[in-house]
């Protein structure tokens, strides 16, 4: 898929690269479900075990809620509250964090509990 749009001021762009050590990472959008949705892990496990890969319902969000989330994120970006942004796609959250950390030439230390994830960037040599 390719998308394009008119950019009025390139100085206001938000890129995906992590900008500095110590910045916080937030997951914005629907709350995490107790499943792995369409994750690459489930795909790999299904192939290995000979199980049919069925992602089921990945999102049950209403389009109005998604639109509201994008509107609020755009406002935060215009106010320069967002230093970098990336989407969670194939590979899941860890892949999105890895992409952002590598693009910014930083690493990430992840500590996860059931409901809270704390991420502390660390420099990569």
C-alpha positions in Angstrom: 0.0 0.0 0.0 1.2 3.5 -0.8 -0.2 6.7 0.7 0.6 10.3 0.0 -0.6 13.7 1.1 0.2 17.3 1.0 2.6 18.5 3.7 2.3 22.2 4.5 5.4 22.5 6.6 8.1 19.8 6.6 9.5 21.2 9.9 6.4 19.8 11.7 6.8 16.2 10.5 7.0 13.5 13.2 9.4 10.7 12.2 9.6 7.2 13.6 13.2 7.4 14.9 13.8 7.6 18.7 15.3 11.0 19.5 16.9 10.7 22.9 17.6 8.3 25.6 15.0 8.4 28.4 12.0 9.3 26.3 8.9 7.5 27.3 7.0 5.2 24.9 3.2 5.2 24.9 0.9 2.7 23.2 -2.1 4.7 21.9 -5.3 3.1 20.7 -7.5 0.2 21.7 -6.6 -1.6 24.9 -4.6 -4.8 24.7 -6.8 -7.9 24.3 -5.9 -11.2 26.0 -4.8 -12.7 22.7 -2.0 -12.4 20.2 -4.2 -11.3 17.3 -2.4 -11.5 14.0 1.1 -11.7 15.5 4.1 -13.3 13.7 4.6 -15.5 16.8 1.2 -17.1 16.3 1.8 -17.5 12.6 5.2 -19.2 13.2 3.8 -21.4 16.0 0.8 -22.5 13.8 3.2 -23.5 10.9 5.5 -25.4 13.3 2.6 -27.3 14.9 0.6 -27.8 11.7 -2.3 -25.8 13.1 -4.5 -23.6 10.8 -3.5 -19.9 11.3 -6.7 -18.0 12.2 -6.3 -14.5 13.5 -10.0 -14.1 14.3 -11.2 -10.6 15.1 -8.2 -8.3 15.5 -10.1 -5.1 16.2 -13.6 -4.3 17.3 -13.0 -0.6 17.5 -15.7 1.8 16.2 -14.5 3.9 13.3 -15.5 7.0 15.3 -13.1 6.0 18.1 -10.3 5.5 15.7 -11.0 8.9 14.0 -10.9 10.5 17.5 -7.6 8.9 18.3 -6.0 10.1 15.1 -7.4 13.6 15.6 -5.9 13.8 19.1 -2.6 12.4 17.9 -2.4 14.9 15.1 -3.1 17.7 17.6 -0.4 16.4 19.9 2.0 16.3 17.0 1.1 19.9 15.9 1.8 21.0 19.5 5.2 19.1 19.3 4.3 16.9 22.2 5.2 13.8 20.2 8.9 13.3 19.4 8.5 10.2 17.2 5.7 7.8 16.2 5.3 4.4 14.7 2.4 2.0 14.2 2.1 -1.5 15.5 1.9 -3.8 12.4 3.1 -7.2 11.6 5.5 -8.4 14.3 3.6 -6.6 17.0 4.6 -4.1 19.6 8.2 -5.3 20.1 8.9 -5.0 16.4 7.5 -1.5 16.4 9.8 -0.6 19.3 12.7 -2.2 17.6 12.2 -0.2 14.4 12.0 3.1 16.3 15.0 2.3 18.5 17.1 1.2 15.5 16.1 4.2 13.4 17.2 6.5 16.2 20.4 4.4 16.8 19.3 3.6 20.3 18.4 0.4 22.0 15.5 -0.4 24.3 15.3 -2.2 27.6 11.8 -3.6 28.1 10.2 -4.7 31.3 6.8 -6.1 31.0 4.0 -7.0 33.5 0.5 -8.0 32.6 -0.8 -4.4 32.5 2.2 -2.1 32.5 5.2 -1.9 30.2 8.1 0.2 31.2 10.7 0.9 28.5 14.1 2.4 29.2 16.2 3.2 26.2 19.9 2.2 26.3 22.7 3.3 23.9 23.9 0.7 21.4 27.6 0.5 20.8 
